[in-house]
Amino acid sequence: MAVDKEVLKQKILEFATKKAKHKSKMYIKDLYKAMPEAKPREVKNAANELVREGKLEFFSSGSTTMYGVPGMGKGVEEAFEE
């Protein structure tokens, strides 16, 4: 049974915002916990849609891609400054 995409996006955003107080960047597997009954593909698609909407952002260390809430923690530019 598929979950409602808008509900899933809201749960992911709430989870990411709450989690960002302690950990500003999250792996996709962390976002699976936002709604355990959703399939991994549904979570990934919803998270990517939130990135396109500007509500989440990608962070890449070169070897892995993480998600973050814009304005929380270090951004891409600050992370690689010397």
Secondary structure, DSSP 4 states (H G I P E B T S, - for coil): -PPPHHHHHHHHHHHHHHHTTT-SEE-HHHHGGGSTTS-HHHHHHHHHHHHHTTSSEEEE-SS-EEEE-TTSS--HHHHT--
